Amino acid sequence: MSALLELAGVSRAFGGLRALSSVDLAVQRGEVVGLIGPNGAGKTTLVNVVTGVHRATSGRVRFDGEDVTRLRPYQAARRGIARTFQIVQPFSAMTVLENVTAAALFGGAARSIAEARAQAREQLAFVGLEQAADRRAGALTLAMRKRLELAKGLAMRPKLLLLDEVNAGLNAVEMDAALALIRGIAARGVTIVIIEHLMKVVLSLCSRIVVLHHGELIAAGKPSEIVKDARVVQAYLGRRYAEAQPAHG
């Protein structure tokens, strides 16, 4: 079976800055892949290229057997690619339900406003926000806004969900709840790529980890391999961290 997402020689430059350099990556259906690396490594740029926010300067992106290199964001969404954003910015003046309804319509998963609203209520129930459906989105706590982001992504009925720092700013209890939600999403059969700085989160969630450094893919493999990889230790984890870790499968 072919990979759901394939990047072949993908580069992205912004003027003289090369944010991604000849990245080759394949994500299999049903995987939960962690995308890690130092600040400025190119992680969010990679997500932006996959979702059509930025076009690859060179190389190709294939999704579900189709070349999607030059698609716009709405076209990528309608093919089953959804994402969340590191900085959560809902439509503050709209209700929680209206935010998710808009996502269902944007992603093309709903054929009418009534159907979009029904899908929105379904996803709000899944993330535990059904009681907040009629609240203004701008009045939500950070943890609730993060849940709203997940509900918006799920309302697009994605095959692939790209999560950008979904746990940033959460306390330990809120993070545990978020991890349970992500596992629930994976259990639905959605393929997930998650950008995350907290190694504890990546190690508990992901079957495979991909590491970017200065726009280059320097390692990919099982968590147990990545935490001991000399290049990753030097570029990102630090030797003290690697030596403190037990073996992970």
C-alpha positions in Angstrom: 0.0 0.0 0.0 1.3 3.5 -0.9 2.0 6.1 1.7 -0.8 8.5 2.5 1.6 11.5 2.4 4.8 11.6 0.4 7.3 14.4 0.2 10.0 14.0 -2.4 12.9 16.5 -2.5 10.8 19.3 -1.0 12.6 22.6 -0.5 11.2 26.0 0.5 13.1 29.2 0.3 12.1 32.7 1.5 14.5 35.0 -0.3 17.9 33.9 0.7 16.7 31.8 3.6 16.3 28.1 2.9 13.6 26.9 5.4 13.4 23.4 4.0 16.1 21.6 2.1 15.4 18.5 -0.1 13.1 16.8 2.5 12.1 13.2 1.7 9.3 11.9 3.9 6.6 9.2 3.8 3.7 9.0 6.3 1.8 5.7 6.2 -2.0 5.5 6.7 -2.9 5.2 10.4 0.5 6.4 11.7 1.0 8.9 14.5 4.3 10.7 13.6 6.1 13.2 15.8 7.9 16.0 14.1 10.6 17.5 16.3 13.6 19.8 16.0 14.9 23.1 17.4 13.1 26.4 16.9 13.6 27.5 13.3 14.2 24.0 12.1 11.4 24.2 9.5 8.6 22.2 11.2 5.8 24.7 10.7 7.1 25.5 7.2 6.8 21.8 6.3 3.1 21.8 7.5 2.5 25.0 5.6 3.8 23.4 2.4 1.7 20.3 2.9 -1.4 22.4 3.5 -0.9 24.8 0.6 -0.1 27.9 2.7 3.3 28.0 1.1 4.3 26.4 -2.2 7.4 24.2 -2.4 10.2 26.0 -4.2 11.2 22.6 -5.5 10.2 19.0 -5.1 6.8 17.3 -4.9 4.1 16.6 -2.4 1.7 13.7 -3.0 -1.3 12.9 -0.9 -3.5 9.8 -1.2 -1.9 9.1 -4.6 -2.4 12.6 -6.0 0.1 15.4 -6.6 -1.0 18.3 -4.3 2.2 20.4 -4.6 0.4 23.4 -6.0 -3.0 23.2 -4.3 -4.4 26.1 -2.3 -5.4 25.6 1.4 -9.1 25.1 0.7 -8.3 22.6 -2.0 -6.0 20.6 0.3 -8.7 20.7 3.0 -11.3 19.3 0.7 -9.0 16.4 -0.2 -8.7 15.5 3.5 -5.8 17.5 4.9 -6.6 19.4 8.1 -4.4 21.2 10.5 -4.4 23.2 13.8 -2.3 26.3 14.5 0.3 26.9 17.1 -1.3 30.3 17.9 -5.0 29.6 18.4 -7.1 32.3 16.8 -10.8 31.4 16.5 -13.3 33.8 15.1 -13.7 35.5 18.5 -17.0 37.2 17.9 -18.7 34.0 16.7 -20.0 31.2 18.9 -18.1 27.9 19.4 -20.7 26.2 17.2 -20.4 28.7 14.5 -16.6 28.3 14.4 -16.8 24.6 13.9 -19.7 24.9 11.4 -17.6 27.2 9.3 -14.8 24.7 9.3 -17.1 21.9 8.1 -18.2 24.2 5.2 -14.7 25.3 4.4 -13.4 21.7 4.3 -16.2 20.7 2.0 -17.3 17.8 4.3 -20.8 19.3 4.5 -23.2 20.0 1.7 -25.4 22.4 3.5 -25.4 24.7 6.6 -27.7 22.3 8.4 -25.4 19.3 7.7 -22.4 21.4 8.7 -24.1 22.4 12.0 -24.9 18.7 12.7 -21.3 17.7 12.1 -20.1 20.6 14.3 -22.2 19.4 17.2 -20.9 15.9 16.7 -17.3 17.1 17.0 -18.0 19.4 19.9 -19.4 16.4 21.8 -16.3 14.4 20.9 -13.9 17.1 22.3 -16.1 17.8 25.3 -17.3 21.3 24.3 -20.9 20.6 23.7 -21.9 22.6 26.8 -20.0 25.6 25.4 -21.6 25.5 21.9 -23.4 28.8 22.3 -20.6 30.7 24.0 -18.5 33.3 22.2 -15.2 31.7 21.1 -13.2 34.7 22.4 -14.4 34.0 26.0 -12.9 30.5 26.1 -9.9 29.5 28.2 -6.7 28.5 26.4 -7.4 24.8 27.0 -10.9 25.1 25.6 -9.6 27.1 22.6 -7.2 24.2 21.9 -10.1 21.8 22.0 -12.0 24.1 19.7 -9.1 23.9 17.2 -9.3 20.1 17.3 -13.1 20.2 16.7 -12.6 22.5 13.7 -10.0 20.2 12.3 -12.2 17.1 12.8 -15.2 18.8 11.2 -13.4 18.7 7.9 -13.5 14.9 8.1 -9.7 14.6 7.5 -7.7 11.7 6.5 -4.6 13.5 7.7 -4.5 15.8 10.7 -1.4 18.0 11.3 -1.1 19.3 14.9 1.1 22.3 15.5 2.1 22.6 19.2 -1.3 21.5 20.4 -0.1 21.1 24.0 1.7 24.5 24.3 0.6 26.5 27.3 -1.4 23.7 28.9 -0.9 22.5 32.5 -0.4 18.8 33.3 -4.0 18.0 33.8 -5.1 19.8 30.6 -2.2 18.1 28.7 -3.3 14.6 29.8 -6.8 15.4 28.6 -5.4 16.6 25.2 -3.3 13.5 24.8 -6.4 11.3 25.5 -8.2 13.2 22.8 -5.4 12.8 20.3 -5.4 9.0 21.0 -9.1 9.0 20.4 -8.7 10.7 17.1 -6.0 8.2 16.0 -8.4 5.4 17.1 -10.9 6.7 14.5 -8.3 5.9 11.8 -7.1 9.5 11.2 -3.4 9.7 10.4 -1.6 12.3 12.6 1.6 14.3 12.3 2.3 16.3 15.5 4.8 19.1 16.0 5.8 19.0 19.6 8.6 20.2 21.8 7.8 18.1 24.9 9.6 14.8 24.4 7.4 13.1 27.0 4.4 13.8 24.8 6.1 12.6 21.6 7.4 9.4 23.2 4.0 8.5 24.7 2.0 9.2 21.5 4.1 8.5 18.5 5.1 5.2 16.8 7.7 7.1 14.7 9.6 10.4 15.1 11.0 12.6 12.3 13.7 15.2 13.1 14.4 18.4 11.3 17.4 20.7 11.8 18.2 23.8 9.7 15.5 22.7 7.3 17.0 19.2 6.7 15.6 15.9 7.8 18.4 14.5 9.9 16.7 11.4 11.4 13.6 9.3 11.3 12.7 6.2 13.2 11.2 4.6 16.3 11.4 6.7 19.5 13.9 4.3 21.0 16.2 4.9 18.0 15.7 8.7 17.9 16.6 9.4 21.6 20.0 7.6 21.1 20.8 9.0 17.6 24.0 11.0 17.8 22.9 13.6 15.3 19.6 14.2 17.2 21.3 14.3 20.6 23.8 16.9 19.3 21.2 19.1 17.4 18.3 18.9 19.8 18.1 16.7 22.8 21.4 17.1 24.5 23.6 14.3 25.8 22.3 14.5 29.4 18.7 14.0 28.2 19.7 11.0 26.1 21.6 9.3 28.9 18.7 9.7 31.3 16.2 8.0 29.0 15.2 4.3 29.4 14.7 2.3 26.3 11.4 3.0 24.5 9.7 0.8 21.9 
